[in-house]
Amino acid sequence: MMFIRSFVFFLGVLAAFALGWIGIVGVPDMMLARIEAPPELKRYTAEQLYGRSIYVREGCLYCHSQQVRPEGFGADQARFWGRPSVPADYLYDKPHLLGTMRTGPDLFNIGARQTSEEWHLLHLYNPRLVTKGSIMPPHPWLFEEKPTAGPGEEALVLPDSLAPARKVVVPTAEAKALVAYLLSLNHTYPVSQGAASDDTAKTRR
Ligand code: HEC
């Protein structure tokens, strides 16, 4: 008798875990399996992927999200441009960097909003150079101070008050790759209704 009870208990526990697994892993996996990349979504280049790894290393994710929410969830489309993001937009993102915090603006379409490489480099070196009163931390370790710029290098154009004495500030390969990644973040292309998640489809109706 005792044995049968234990066995039934064991089966119950097994069923509870199996149901949880199906609901949390199995069903979403099936729902996302048929998603195809939108024709205009480009794969990252090697440099952009390198920049993406710097984005992860520097923890940009802790202040910046990468998702435009559907209407009814705030003024995302007016503030951050584009349409609500869909699962297909993230097909080449491993790991995805959706983020949950918005201490700074969403960056899903920053490559469309701010297209200047020079602006991005200045902003990373010292955000207050281009955004008055910015609270974003500066990232000077992505830059090098040198007596002069080497061949193929371009020094930042800094105001005298911030330029180091008798030296120039040159972006490192890390800074350049990070900016290449930021400029690639442009998801303003159209997607078909089929690519939209059930949620987005519902709010659009
Ligand atoms: C402590 C929070 C914080 C961190 C960490 C942070 N940022 Fe920011 N970021 C902000 C804030 C706040 C703003 C808005 C003010 C400004 O433009 O500087 C901003 C603005 C930006 C903008 C301009 C957005 C726009 O719409 O104009 C870009 C691009 C950006 N950040 C990129 C980055 C990158 C890349 C990293 C990682 C290297 C990073 N940020 C790390 C807080 C942060």
Boltz pocket constraint, residues with backbone or C-beta under 6 A from the ligand:
constraints:
  - pocket:
      binder: B
      contacts: [[A, 54], [A, 55], [A, 58], [A, 59], [A, 60], [A, 61], [A, 62], [A, 63], [A, 64], [A, 103], [A, 104], [A, 105], [A, 106], [A, 107], [A, 110], [A, 113], [A, 114], [A, 127], [A, 128], [A, 131], [A, 134], [A, 135], [A, 136], [A, 137], [A, 139], [A, 178], [A, 182]]
      max_distance: 6.0
